[in-house]
Amino acid sequence: MAINYSERIPNNVGLESDRRLQRALEAWQPEFLKWWGEMGPEGFQACEVYLRTAISVDAKGWANFGYVKMPDYRWGIFLAESVPDSQIKFGAHKGEPVWREVPGEHRGVLRRLIVTQGDTEPASVEQQRHLGRTCPSLYDLRNLFQVNVEEGRHLWAMVYLLHAYFGRDGREEAAELLRRRSGSADNPRILGAFNERTPDWLSYLMFAHFTDRDGKYQLASLAESGFDPLAQTCRFMLTEEAHHLFVGESGIGRVIARTCELMKRHDTDRVGEYGGIDLAVIQRYLNFHYSVSLDLFGSELSTNAANYFSAGLKGRFREADLHDDHQLSQSRRAILKPRGGAITQSEEPALAALNETLRDAYIADCERAMARWNKVIQDAGVDFALALPHRGFNRAIGHYSGICITPAGEIVSRDEWQNRRFEWLPSQADRQFVASLMRPVTEPGKFAGWIAPPPRGINHQPLEFEYVTGIPNV
């Protein structure tokens, strides 16, 4: 499905045939551009950036690359093609035709799901708006801006659904998406992880890997929805989201590779004085971002998650690949729970434990990435292994909230936790040191000393390619 770029709002949904909707979105567009000017990447709006732009929703050959100024990026509304005769795959409505309009009984819940997803998109742009000034290379700067503009387009995707299917309530919610601010004391973003600061590039790469990976699983579960416009929207968003995860995983791998290189060269595991980031510091950053991201899946047992599934609104990851009745009314599964000073296994209704099922898939994905990072360390001949902390570590939501659990999964006293927390989480000294490394490198083909170059450039371009031009004096 080709995308129509002749319209003021590029789209593949036939927007020109619905004049009322088109006028509403054209009224929202200036507010979006105002928000982008205020909260988008600071200091780089006049730069020409080598960005990819969607030209089709086909899985292959869907993007075009070229220089564009970010405020001129053609944000728009792109839905994956609807599958004829689609049926709802799960829940009480399993086997029925998918919904092309919002079922009245599910209107409020669907709106809440869309608003919550939509709120994460501008939040991450706001969290990352200052990072350009400390970029480790033009390659990384371009990747940051690519993520930023696509998060802006993902906001457009959710706003389209709100305007098209939820009337006045949807229009009001769409306006609110531009009024909330990440980290604001008065009007913060909905989810806690999206109010955290992203003060340096190590934090950003961890966010792109762990928090955006949560986004992958949330989008994938919404892509199973019986409300077909939401499913279509999320399927295409996942196409763009893959690059965001690449930025995080490959970026952390490059930091690790550079650290290992410095360790071998100087025969030490303390590489800070040589401009690198110690593996122990990387582990502490990893512990923080992973644990905060685990909270995004919600409580281990959730009536809301059960209701979303039973109603056909939000499925599991790759629902069609799962071998059960896809209704789960009689199914049970084991979950881990802290009880009496120990972590024990408990059998619970599978419907109530759907958040934990999605979290399991996420953890398995993170483990695969961890194995790739540890392969980098092993290949360098360094005796160290990174590890994911226990799922109960540093949690603020669910059964583990308020329970002091070490990365190894041991329940300890509050005093011991407080005394040892900076063995496991970044200290102020860690953050200050990482911040001290954040000096911009903007010469084509050059990279900061704390991160290794990637093996190849973007879209077959050389690493020496000028991915961003017209950079101000940062």
Sine and cosine of phi, psi and omega as CSV:
sin_phi,cos_phi,sin_psi,cos_psi,sin_omega,cos_omega
0.00,0.00,0.92,-0.39,0.01,-1.00
-0.95,0.31,0.42,-0.91,0.01,-1.00
-0.97,-0.25,0.72,-0.69,-0.05,-1.00
-1.00,0.09,0.95,-0.30,0.01,-1.00
-1.00,-0.10,0.12,0.99,0.04,-1.00
-0.99,0.12,-0.24,0.97,-0.03,-1.00
-1.00,0.05,0.36,-0.93,0.07,-1.00
-0.87,0.50,-0.61,0.79,0.10,-1.00
-0.91,-0.41,0.97,-0.24,0.00,-1.00
-0.84,0.55,0.64,-0.77,-0.05,-1.00
-0.27,-0.96,0.27,-0.96,0.15,-0.99
-0.80,-0.60,0.47,0.88,-0.03,-1.00
-0.92,-0.38,0.21,0.98,-0.01,-1.00
0.91,0.42,0.65,0.76,-0.08,-1.00
-0.85,0.52,-0.54,0.84,-0.04,-1.00
-0.91,0.42,-0.29,0.96,-0.01,-1.00
-1.00,0.05,-0.11,0.99,0.03,-1.00
-0.83,-0.56,1.00,0.06,-0.13,-0.99
-0.90,0.45,-0.58,0.81,-0.01,-1.00
-0.90,0.43,-0.72,0.69,0.03,-1.00
-0.91,0.42,-0.65,0.76,0.00,-1.00
-0.88,0.48,-0.69,0.72,0.01,-1.00
-0.90,0.43,-0.63,0.78,0.00,-1.00
-0.90,0.43,-0.69,0.72,0.01,-1.00
-0.95,0.33,-0.56,0.83,0.06,-1.00
-0.93,0.37,-0.43,0.90,0.10,-1.00
-0.97,0.23,-0.51,0.86,0.03,-1.00
-0.98,0.22,-0.48,0.88,-0.09,-1.00
-0.83,0.56,-0.73,0.69,0.02,-1.00
-0.89,0.46,-0.55,0.84,0.04,-1.00
-0.92,0.38,-0.61,0.79,0.08,-1.00
-0.89,0.46,-0.73,0.68,-0.01,-1.00
-0.90,0.43,-0.56,0.83,0.08,-1.00
-0.91,0.42,-0.71,0.70,0.05,-1.00
-0.86,0.50,-0.71,0.71,0.00,-1.00
-0.86,0.51,-0.67,0.74,0.01,-1.00
-0.90,0.44,-0.57,0.82,-0.03,-1.00
-0.99,0.11,-0.59,0.81,-0.19,-0.98
-0.86,-0.52,-0.08,1.00,0.07,-1.00
-0.97,0.23,-0.09,-1.00,-0.07,-1.00
-0.78,0.63,0.85,-0.53,-0.12,-0.99
-0.98,0.18,0.83,-0.56,0.13,-0.99
1.00,-0.03,0.02,1.00,-0.10,-0.99
-0.82,-0.58,0.25,0.97,-0.10,-0.99
-0.93,0.38,-0.40,0.92,-0.01,-1.00
-1.00,-0.02,-0.05,1.00,-0.03,-1.00
-0.97,0.24,0.49,-0.87,0.17,-0.98
-1.00,-0.03,0.82,-0.57,-0.10,-1.00
-0.87,-0.50,0.69,-0.72,-0.01,-1.00
-0.98,0.18,1.00,0.00,-0.13,-0.99
-0.94,-0.35,0.41,-0.91,0.16,-0.99
-1.00,-0.10,0.60,-0.80,0.03,-1.00
-0.79,-0.62,0.74,-0.68,0.02,-1.00
-0.91,0.42,0.76,-0.66,0.08,-1.00
-0.88,-0.48,-0.11,0.99,-0.01,-1.00
-0.32,-0.95,0.35,-0.94,0.10,-1.00
-0.98,-0.20,0.17,0.99,0.12,-0.99
-0.92,0.38,0.58,-0.81,-0.08,-1.00
-0.90,0.44,-0.43,0.91,-0.01,-1.00
-0.90,-0.44,0.64,-0.76,0.05,-1.00
0.91,0.42,0.55,0.83,-0.13,-0.99
-1.00,0.00,-0.17,0.99,-0.13,-0.99
-0.81,-0.59,0.47,-0.88,0.06,-1.00
-0.86,-0.51,0.60,-0.80,-0.01,-1.00
-0.93,-0.37,0.62,-0.79,0.06,-1.00
0.02,-1.00,0.19,-0.98,-0.01,-1.00
-0.98,0.22,0.68,-0.73,0.05,-1.00
-0.41,-0.91,0.57,-0.82,0.15,-0.99
-0.98,0.20,0.67,-0.75,-0.11,-0.99
-0.84,0.54,-0.65,0.76,0.03,-1.00
-0.91,0.43,-0.30,0.95,0.03,-1.00
-1.00,-0.09,0.01,1.00,0.01,-1.00
-0.85,0.52,0.67,-0.74,-0.09,-1.00
-1.00,0.02,0.98,0.19,0.10,-1.00
-0.90,0.43,0.50,-0.86,-0.02,-1.00
-0.21,-0.98,-0.30,-0.95,-0.15,-0.99
-0.84,-0.54,0.94,-0.35,-0.09,-1.00
-0.77,-0.63,0.87,-0.49,0.04,-1.00
-0.92,-0.38,0.65,-0.76,0.15,-0.99
-0.88,0.48,0.44,-0.90,-0.06,-1.00
-0.91,0.42,0.68,-0.73,0.04,-1.00
-0.94,0.33,0.62,-0.79,0.02,-1.00
-1.00,-0.02,0.85,-0.52,-0.03,-1.00
-0.85,0.53,0.58,-0.81,0.07,-1.00
0.86,0.51,0.49,0.87,0.02,-1.00
-0.91,0.41,0.57,-0.82,0.05,-1.00
-0.86,-0.51,0.44,-0.90,0.09,-1.00
-0.92,0.38,0.73,-0.69,-0.18,-0.98
-1.00,-0.06,-0.14,0.99,-0.16,-0.99
-0.40,-0.92,0.18,-0.98,0.10,-1.00
0.98,0.21,-0.20,-0.98,-0.07,-1.00
-0.91,0.42,-0.39,0.92,-0.03,-1.00
-0.99,-0.17,0.23,0.97,-0.02,-1.00
-0.79,0.62,0.76,-0.65,0.02,-1.00
1.00,-0.04,-0.21,0.98,0.05,-1.00
-0.99,0.13,0.36,-0.93,0.06,-1.00
-0.88,0.48,0.58,-0.81,0.06,-1.00
-0.89,0.46,0.38,-0.92,-0.02,-1.00
-1.00,0.03,0.77,-0.64,0.11,-0.99
-1.00,-0.05,-0.31,0.95,0.08,-1.00
-0.83,-0.55,0.28,-0.96,-0.04,-1.00
-0.96,0.30,0.84,-0.55,0.11,-0.99
-0.90,0.43,0.76,-0.65,-0.10,-0.99
-0.82,0.57,-0.62,0.79,-0.05,-1.00
-0.95,0.32,-0.26,0.96,-0.03,-1.00
-0.93,-0.37,0.19,0.98,-0.12,-0.99
-0.86,0.52,-0.76,0.65,-0.06,-1.00
-0.91,0.41,-0.66,0.75,-0.02,-1.00
-0.92,0.39,-0.69,0.72,0.02,-1.00
-0.88,0.47,-0.66,0.75,0.01,-1.00
-0.88,0.47,-0.66,0.75,0.01,-1.00
-0.90,0.44,-0.67,0.74,0.03,-1.00
-0.88,0.48,-0.69,0.72,-0.03,-1.00
-0.93,0.37,-0.66,0.75,0.00,-1.00
-0.91,0.42,-0.68,0.74,-0.02,-1.00
-0.89,0.45,-0.70,0.72,0.07,-1.00
-0.90,0.43,-0.71,0.71,-0.02,-1.00
-0.88,0.48,-0.55,0.83,-0.05,-1.00
-0.93,0.38,-0.46,0.89,-0.01,-1.00
-0.94,0.34,-0.44,0.90,-0.14,-0.99
-0.94,0.34,-0.82,0.57,0.06,-1.00
-0.93,0.37,-0.44,0.90,-0.01,-1.00
-0.86,0.51,-0.71,0.71,-0.05,-1.00
-0.92,0.39,-0.56,0.83,0.08,-1.00
-0.88,0.47,-0.69,0.72,0.01,-1.00
-0.90,0.44,-0.65,0.76,0.01,-1.00
-0.90,0.44,-0.47,0.88,-0.15,-0.99
-0.96,-0.27,0.13,0.99,-0.21,-0.98
-0.92,0.39,-0.40,0.92,-0.04,-1.00
-1.00,-0.07,-0.12,0.99,-0.18,-0.98
-0.93,0.37,-0.45,0.89,-0.02,-1.00
-0.83,0.56,-0.51,0.86,-0.07,-1.00
-0.95,0.31,-0.21,0.98,0.01,-1.00
-0.80,-0.59,0.51,0.86,-0.10,-0.99
-0.89,0.45,0.64,-0.77,0.02,-1.00
-0.98,0.18,-0.20,0.98,0.03,-1.00
-0.12,-0.99,0.24,-0.97,0.11,-0.99
-0.92,0.39,-0.56,0.83,0.05,-1.00
-0.85,0.52,-0.75,0.66,-0.02,-1.00
-0.94,0.34,-0.58,0.81,0.03,-1.00
-0.89,0.46,-0.72,0.70,0.03,-1.00
-0.87,0.50,-0.67,0.74,0.01,-1.00
-0.90,0.44,-0.64,0.77,0.08,-1.00
-0.86,0.52,-0.74,0.67,-0.05,-1.00
-0.93,0.37,-0.54,0.84,0.07,-1.00
-0.89,0.45,-0.70,0.71,0.06,-1.00
-0.87,0.50,-0.71,0.71,-0.04,-1.00
-0.86,0.50,-0.74,0.67,-0.05,-1.00
-0.93,0.38,-0.53,0.85,0.01,-1.00
-0.97,0.26,-0.53,0.85,0.15,-0.99
-0.89,0.45,-0.61,0.79,0.10,-1.00
-0.88,0.47,-0.64,0.77,0.03,-1.00
-0.94,0.35,-0.55,0.83,0.06,-1.00
-0.92,0.40,-0.54,0.84,0.14,-0.99
-0.88,0.47,-0.70,0.71,0.06,-1.00
-0.84,0.54,-0.63,0.78,-0.02,-1.00
-0.87,0.49,-0.70,0.72,-0.01,-1.00
-0.96,0.29,-0.59,0.81,0.01,-1.00
-0.91,0.41,-0.61,0.79,0.08,-1.00
-0.84,0.54,-0.73,0.69,0.00,-1.00
-0.88,0.47,-0.66,0.75,0.01,-1.00
-0.90,0.45,-0.70,0.71,-0.01,-1.00
-0.94,0.35,-0.66,0.75,-0.14,-0.99
-0.97,0.25,-0.48,0.88,-0.19,-0.98
-0.83,-0.56,-0.09,1.00,-0.12,-0.99
-0.80,-0.60,0.23,0.97,0.16,-0.99
0.84,0.55,-0.63,-0.78,-0.07,-1.00
-0.88,0.47,-0.66,0.75,0.03,-1.00
-0.86,0.52,-0.67,0.74,0.01,-1.00
-0.90,0.43,-0.65,0.76,0.01,-1.00
-0.90,0.43,-0.64,0.77,0.02,-1.00
-0.92,0.40,-0.65,0.76,0.03,-1.00
-0.90,0.43,-0.63,0.77,0.01,-1.00
-0.89,0.46,-0.62,0.79,0.04,-1.00
-0.91,0.41,-0.62,0.78,-0.01,-1.00
-0.91,0.42,-0.50,0.87,0.01,-1.00
-0.87,0.49,-0.44,0.90,0.02,-1.00
-1.00,-0.06,-0.14,0.99,-0.04,-1.00
-0.99,-0.11,-0.54,0.84,0.04,-1.00
-0.92,0.38,0.40,-0.92,-0.01,-1.00
-0.68,-0.74,0.68,-0.73,0.05,-1.00
-0.88,0.48,0.81,-0.59,0.04,-1.00
0.99,0.15,0.00,1.00,-0.02,-1.00
-0.92,0.39,0.67,-0.74,0.06,-1.00
-0.96,0.28,-0.50,0.87,-0.09,-1.00
-1.00,-0.10,-0.55,0.83,-0.09,-1.00
-0.58,-0.81,0.92,0.40,-0.10,-0.99
-0.97,0.24,0.17,-0.99,0.13,-0.99
-0.93,0.36,0.34,-0.94,-0.19,-0.98
-0.93,0.37,-0.69,0.72,-0.10,-1.00
-0.98,-0.18,0.65,-0.76,-0.14,-0.99
-0.85,0.53,-0.66,0.75,-0.04,-1.00
-0.87,0.49,-0.39,0.92,-0.05,-1.00
-1.00,-0.06,0.17,0.99,0.17,-0.98
-0.93,-0.38,0.00,1.00,0.07,-1.00
-0.96,0.27,0.49,-0.87,0.07,-1.00
-0.97,0.25,0.52,-0.86,0.15,-0.99
-0.85,-0.53,0.98,0.17,-0.22,-0.98
-1.00,0.10,-0.25,0.97,-0.09,-1.00
-0.54,-0.84,0.16,-0.99,-0.09,-1.00
-0.96,0.27,-0.45,0.89,0.10,-1.00
-0.92,0.40,-0.67,0.74,0.08,-1.00
-0.87,0.49,-0.68,0.74,-0.01,-1.00
-0.89,0.46,-0.71,0.70,-0.01,-1.00
-0.90,0.43,-0.61,0.80,0.08,-1.00
-0.91,0.43,-0.67,0.74,0.04,-1.00
-0.87,0.49,-0.74,0.68,-0.03,-1.00
-0.88,0.47,-0.57,0.82,0.00,-1.00
-0.98,0.20,-0.80,0.60,-0.15,-0.99
-1.00,0.06,-0.75,0.67,-0.09,-1.00
-0.97,0.23,-0.67,0.74,0.09,-1.00
-0.91,0.42,-0.46,0.89,0.05,-1.00
-0.94,0.35,-0.58,0.81,0.18,-0.98
-0.84,0.54,-0.67,0.74,0.04,-1.00
-0.85,0.53,-0.63,0.78,0.04,-1.00
-0.84,0.55,-0.72,0.69,-0.07,-1.00
-0.96,0.27,-0.55,0.83,0.08,-1.00
-0.92,0.38,-0.70,0.72,0.03,-1.00
-0.90,0.44,-0.65,0.76,-0.01,-1.00
-0.90,0.43,-0.60,0.80,0.02,-1.00
-0.95,0.30,-0.56,0.83,0.08,-1.00
-0.96,0.29,-0.46,0.89,0.05,-1.00
-0.92,0.38,-0.20,0.98,0.08,-1.00
-1.00,0.00,-0.06,1.00,-0.17,-0.99
-0.85,0.53,0.57,-0.82,0.12,-0.99
-0.95,0.32,-0.26,0.96,0.12,-0.99
-0.99,0.10,0.98,-0.18,-0.24,-0.97
-0.88,0.48,-0.64,0.77,0.03,-1.00
-0.86,0.52,-0.59,0.81,0.07,-1.00
-0.93,0.38,-0.69,0.73,0.02,-1.00
-0.88,0.48,-0.70,0.71,0.01,-1.00
-0.87,0.49,-0.69,0.72,-0.02,-1.00
-0.88,0.48,-0.74,0.68,-0.07,-1.00
-0.94,0.33,-0.52,0.85,0.03,-1.00
-0.88,0.47,-0.65,0.76,0.02,-1.00
-0.97,0.26,-0.58,0.81,0.05,-1.00
-0.85,0.53,-0.59,0.81,0.02,-1.00
-0.89,0.45,-0.52,0.86,0.06,-1.00
-0.88,0.48,-0.69,0.72,0.01,-1.00
-0.97,0.26,-0.57,0.82,-0.08,-1.00
-0.89,0.46,-0.45,0.89,-0.03,-1.00
-0.84,0.54,-0.61,0.79,0.01,-1.00
-0.91,0.41,-0.59,0.81,-0.02,-1.00
-0.89,0.46,-0.66,0.75,0.02,-1.00
-0.93,0.36,-0.60,0.80,0.07,-1.00
-0.86,0.51,-0.69,0.72,0.00,-1.00
-0.85,0.52,-0.70,0.71,-0.02,-1.00
-0.93,0.36,-0.80,0.60,-0.08,-1.00
-0.91,0.42,-0.74,0.67,-0.02,-1.00
-0.93,0.38,-0.57,0.82,0.01,-1.00
-0.90,0.43,-0.71,0.70,0.05,-1.00
-0.90,0.45,-0.65,0.76,0.06,-1.00
-0.85,0.52,-0.60,0.80,0.01,-1.00
-0.95,0.32,-0.59,0.81,0.08,-1.00
-0.89,0.45,-0.70,0.71,0.02,-1.00
-0.88,0.48,-0.70,0.71,-0.01,-1.00
-0.87,0.49,-0.67,0.74,0.01,-1.00
-0.92,0.40,-0.66,0.75,0.03,-1.00
-0.87,0.49,-0.72,0.70,0.00,-1.00
-0.89,0.46,-0.64,0.77,0.04,-1.00
-0.86,0.51,-0.70,0.71,0.00,-1.00
-0.93,0.37,-0.59,0.80,0.03,-1.00
-0.88,0.48,-0.70,0.71,-0.01,-1.00
-0.94,0.34,-0.64,0.77,-0.05,-1.00
-0.91,0.41,-0.63,0.78,-0.10,-0.99
-0.96,-0.29,0.06,1.00,0.05,-1.00
0.80,0.60,0.80,0.60,-0.01,-1.00
-0.44,-0.90,0.45,-0.89,0.13,-0.99
-0.99,-0.14,0.07,1.00,0.05,-1.00
-0.93,-0.36,1.00,-0.05,-0.15,-0.99
-0.98,-0.18,0.10,1.00,-0.04,-1.00
-0.85,0.53,-0.65,0.76,-0.03,-1.00
-0.94,0.34,-0.21,0.98,0.04,-1.00
-0.97,-0.25,0.22,0.98,0.09,-1.00
1.00,0.08,0.26,0.97,0.04,-1.00
-0.95,-0.31,0.05,-1.00,0.00,-1.00
-0.92,-0.40,0.87,-0.50,-0.03,-1.00
-0.84,0.54,0.57,-0.82,0.05,-1.00
-0.86,0.51,-0.54,0.84,0.03,-1.00
-0.91,0.42,-0.60,0.80,0.05,-1.00
-0.93,0.36,-0.68,0.74,0.06,-1.00
-0.85,0.53,-0.67,0.75,0.03,-1.00
-0.88,0.48,-0.66,0.75,-0.01,-1.00
-0.92,0.38,-0.65,0.76,0.08,-1.00
-0.89,0.46,-0.68,0.74,0.02,-1.00
-0.86,0.51,-0.72,0.69,-0.01,-1.00
-0.84,0.55,-0.69,0.73,-0.04,-1.00
-0.91,0.40,-0.80,0.60,-0.11,-0.99
-0.93,0.36,-0.57,0.82,0.05,-1.00
-0.91,0.41,-0.72,0.69,-0.05,-1.00
-0.92,0.39,-0.65,0.76,0.05,-1.00
-0.89,0.45,-0.62,0.78,-0.01,-1.00
-0.94,0.34,-0.55,0.83,0.06,-1.00
-0.87,0.50,-0.56,0.83,0.02,-1.00
-0.89,0.45,-0.44,0.90,-0.04,-1.00
-0.90,0.44,-0.32,0.95,0.01,-1.00
-0.99,0.16,-0.19,0.98,0.05,-1.00
1.00,0.01,-0.14,-0.99,-0.04,-1.00
-0.92,0.38,0.49,-0.87,0.00,-1.00
-0.86,0.51,-0.64,0.77,0.06,-1.00
-0.91,-0.42,0.81,-0.58,-0.14,-0.99
-0.60,-0.80,0.87,-0.49,0.11,-0.99
-0.91,0.41,-0.60,0.80,0.00,-1.00
-0.88,0.48,-0.73,0.68,-0.01,-1.00
-0.87,0.49,-0.65,0.76,0.03,-1.00
-0.88,0.47,-0.67,0.74,-0.01,-1.00
-0.93,0.38,-0.63,0.77,0.04,-1.00
-0.86,0.50,-0.68,0.73,-0.03,-1.00
-0.93,0.37,-0.76,0.65,-0.05,-1.00
-0.88,0.48,-0.55,0.84,0.00,-1.00
-0.98,0.18,-0.15,0.99,-0.01,-1.00
0.99,0.13,0.33,0.95,-0.09,-1.00
-1.00,-0.03,-0.59,0.81,-0.06,-1.00
-0.60,-0.80,0.87,-0.49,-0.06,-1.00
-1.00,-0.10,-0.30,-0.95,0.08,-1.00
-0.99,-0.16,0.16,-0.99,0.03,-1.00
-0.91,0.42,0.84,-0.54,-0.01,-1.00
0.77,0.64,0.85,0.53,-0.08,-1.00
-0.78,0.62,-0.68,0.73,-0.08,-1.00
-0.91,0.42,-0.36,0.93,-0.03,-1.00
-1.00,0.08,-0.10,0.99,-0.07,-1.00
-1.00,0.02,0.63,-0.78,-0.12,-0.99
-0.96,-0.27,0.98,0.21,0.13,-0.99
-0.47,-0.88,-0.24,-0.97,-0.08,-1.00
-0.99,0.12,-0.05,1.00,0.03,-1.00
0.87,0.49,0.37,0.93,0.09,-1.00
-0.79,-0.62,-0.56,0.83,0.19,-0.98
0.91,0.41,0.26,0.97,-0.09,-1.00
-0.89,0.45,-0.46,0.89,-0.01,-1.00
-0.91,-0.40,0.03,1.00,-0.11,-0.99
-0.99,0.12,0.49,-0.87,0.08,-1.00
-0.74,-0.67,0.35,-0.94,0.04,-1.00
-0.52,-0.85,0.36,-0.93,0.01,-1.00
-1.00,0.08,0.66,-0.75,0.17,-0.99
-0.73,-0.68,0.35,-0.94,0.04,-1.00
-1.00,-0.07,0.68,-0.74,0.00,-1.00
-0.64,-0.76,0.64,-0.77,0.13,-0.99
-0.97,0.26,0.73,-0.68,-0.03,-1.00
-0.40,-0.92,0.82,-0.57,0.07,-1.00
0.86,0.51,0.61,0.79,0.04,-1.00
0.99,0.15,0.14,0.99,0.03,-1.00
-0.65,-0.76,0.28,-0.96,0.07,-1.00
-0.97,-0.23,0.87,-0.49,-0.11,-0.99
-0.84,-0.54,0.27,-0.96,0.01,-1.00
-0.99,-0.11,0.65,-0.76,-0.04,-1.00
-0.69,-0.72,0.66,-0.76,0.08,-1.00
-1.00,0.07,0.81,-0.59,-0.06,-1.00
-0.72,-0.69,0.35,-0.94,0.08,-1.00
-0.85,0.53,0.76,-0.66,-0.04,-1.00
-0.88,0.47,-0.55,0.84,0.02,-1.00
-0.88,0.47,-0.70,0.71,-0.03,-1.00
-0.94,0.34,-0.40,0.91,-0.09,-1.00
-0.99,-0.13,0.36,0.93,-0.07,-1.00
-0.90,0.44,-0.56,0.83,0.07,-1.00
-0.87,0.49,-0.64,0.77,-0.01,-1.00
-0.94,0.34,-0.55,0.83,0.05,-1.00
-0.90,0.44,-0.68,0.73,0.04,-1.00
-0.92,0.38,-0.61,0.79,0.03,-1.00
-0.90,0.44,-0.61,0.79,0.05,-1.00
-0.85,0.53,-0.71,0.71,0.00,-1.00
-0.90,0.44,-0.63,0.77,0.03,-1.00
-0.90,0.44,-0.72,0.70,-0.02,-1.00
-0.88,0.47,-0.66,0.75,0.03,-1.00
-0.88,0.48,-0.62,0.78,0.04,-1.00
-0.91,0.42,-0.69,0.73,0.04,-1.00
-0.89,0.45,-0.59,0.81,0.04,-1.00
-0.89,0.46,-0.61,0.79,0.02,-1.00
-0.90,0.43,-0.66,0.75,0.05,-1.00
-0.91,0.41,-0.64,0.77,0.02,-1.00
-0.86,0.52,-0.65,0.76,0.02,-1.00
-0.89,0.46,-0.61,0.79,0.02,-1.00
-0.93,0.37,-0.65,0.76,0.05,-1.00
-0.90,0.44,-0.68,0.73,0.00,-1.00
-0.92,0.39,-0.45,0.89,0.09,-1.00
-0.91,0.41,-0.61,0.79,0.07,-1.00
-0.86,0.50,-0.72,0.70,-0.01,-1.00
-0.90,0.43,-0.71,0.70,0.00,-1.00
-0.88,0.48,-0.71,0.71,-0.01,-1.00
-0.89,0.45,-0.44,0.90,0.04,-1.00
-0.99,0.15,-0.09,1.00,0.01,-1.00
0.97,0.22,0.42,0.91,-0.02,-1.00
-0.99,-0.15,0.71,-0.70,-0.02,-1.00
-1.00,0.01,0.99,0.16,-0.02,-1.00
-0.31,-0.95,0.54,-0.84,0.09,-1.00
-0.65,-0.76,0.80,-0.60,0.13,-0.99
-0.96,0.29,0.43,-0.91,-0.01,-1.00
-0.53,-0.84,0.57,-0.82,0.16,-0.99
-0.96,0.28,0.70,-0.71,0.07,-1.00
-0.94,0.33,0.26,-0.97,0.07,-1.00
-0.82,0.57,0.55,-0.84,-0.05,-1.00
-0.89,0.45,-0.30,0.96,0.03,-1.00
-1.00,-0.02,-0.09,1.00,-0.07,-1.00
-0.93,0.36,0.77,-0.63,0.16,-0.99
0.84,0.55,0.62,0.78,-0.05,-1.00
-1.00,-0.07,0.58,-0.81,0.02,-1.00
-0.90,-0.44,-0.06,1.00,-0.05,-1.00
-0.72,-0.69,0.64,-0.76,0.10,-0.99
1.00,-0.06,-0.31,-0.95,-0.10,-1.00
-0.88,0.48,-0.45,0.89,-0.09,-1.00
-1.00,-0.02,-0.09,1.00,-0.02,-1.00
-0.87,0.50,0.79,-0.62,0.02,-1.00
0.99,0.15,-0.05,1.00,0.02,-1.00
-0.99,-0.13,0.76,-0.64,-0.03,-1.00
-1.00,0.06,0.96,-0.27,-0.07,-1.00
-0.82,-0.57,0.74,-0.67,0.00,-1.00
-0.97,0.22,0.24,-0.97,0.08,-1.00
-0.84,0.54,-0.45,0.89,0.02,-1.00
-0.99,0.15,-0.10,1.00,0.05,-1.00
1.00,-0.06,0.31,0.95,0.02,-1.00
-1.00,-0.10,0.76,-0.66,0.08,-1.00
-0.99,0.17,0.80,-0.60,-0.04,-1.00
-0.80,-0.60,0.16,-0.99,0.00,-1.00
-0.96,0.29,0.31,-0.95,0.05,-1.00
-0.87,0.49,-0.64,0.77,0.00,-1.00
-0.90,0.44,-0.70,0.72,0.01,-1.00
-0.90,0.44,-0.64,0.77,0.04,-1.00
-0.85,0.52,-0.74,0.67,-0.03,-1.00
-0.90,0.44,-0.62,0.79,-0.02,-1.00
-0.94,0.33,-0.46,0.89,-0.13,-0.99
-0.92,-0.39,0.03,1.00,-0.17,-0.98
-0.85,0.52,-0.53,0.85,-0.04,-1.00
-1.00,0.07,0.04,1.00,0.30,-0.95
-0.96,0.29,-0.43,0.90,-0.18,-0.98
-0.91,-0.41,-0.43,0.90,-0.05,-1.00
-0.83,-0.55,0.44,-0.90,-0.03,-1.00
-0.86,0.51,0.74,-0.67,0.09,-1.00
-1.00,0.02,0.15,-0.99,0.08,-1.00
-0.88,0.47,-0.59,0.81,0.03,-1.00
-0.91,0.42,-0.64,0.77,0.07,-1.00
-0.85,0.52,-0.75,0.66,-0.07,-1.00
-0.91,0.40,-0.62,0.78,0.03,-1.00
-0.92,0.40,-0.64,0.77,0.02,-1.00
-0.91,0.42,-0.74,0.67,0.02,-1.00
-0.86,0.51,-0.67,0.74,0.03,-1.00
-0.87,0.49,-0.56,0.83,-0.02,-1.00
-0.92,0.38,-0.36,0.93,0.01,-1.00
-1.00,0.10,-0.21,0.98,-0.16,-0.99
-0.99,0.14,0.96,0.29,0.07,-1.00
-0.94,-0.33,0.72,-0.70,-0.12,-0.99
-0.93,0.38,0.62,-0.78,0.12,-0.99
-0.82,-0.57,0.92,-0.38,-0.11,-0.99
-0.83,-0.56,0.19,0.98,0.09,-1.00
-0.99,0.13,0.78,-0.62,-0.03,-1.00
-0.79,0.61,0.74,-0.67,0.05,-1.00
0.99,0.11,-0.08,1.00,0.00,-1.00
-0.98,-0.19,0.48,-0.88,-0.03,-1.00
-0.69,-0.72,0.52,-0.86,0.05,-1.00
-0.88,0.47,0.43,-0.90,-0.11,-0.99
-0.94,0.33,-0.21,0.98,-0.05,-1.00
-0.99,-0.11,0.01,1.00,-0.04,-1.00
-0.65,-0.76,0.67,-0.74,0.01,-1.00
-0.98,0.18,0.45,-0.90,0.10,-0.99
-0.90,0.43,0.42,-0.91,0.10,-0.99
-0.97,0.24,0.27,-0.96,0.00,-1.00
-0.95,0.31,-0.36,0.93,-0.04,-1.00
-0.42,-0.91,0.26,-0.96,0.00,-1.00
-1.00,0.03,-0.11,-0.99,-0.02,-1.00
-1.00,0.07,0.73,-0.69,0.09,-1.00
0.81,0.59,0.68,0.73,0.06,-1.00
0.94,0.35,0.20,0.98,0.06,-1.00
-0.99,0.15,0.46,-0.89,0.05,-1.00
-0.95,0.32,0.34,-0.94,0.04,-1.00
-0.89,0.45,-0.42,0.91,-0.01,-1.00
-0.99,0.17,-0.01,1.00,-0.01,-1.00
-0.89,0.46,0.59,-0.81,0.00,-1.00
-1.00,0.06,1.00,0.05,-0.12,-0.99
-0.93,0.36,-0.42,0.91,0.05,-1.00
-0.71,-0.71,0.77,-0.64,0.00,-1.00
-0.89,-0.46,0.34,-0.94,0.05,-1.00
0.95,0.31,0.52,0.86,-0.05,-1.00
-0.94,0.33,0.74,-0.67,0.06,-1.00
-0.94,0.34,0.16,-0.99,0.03,-1.00
-0.96,0.28,0.99,-0.13,-0.07,-1.00
-1.00,0.04,0.00,0.00,0.00,0.00
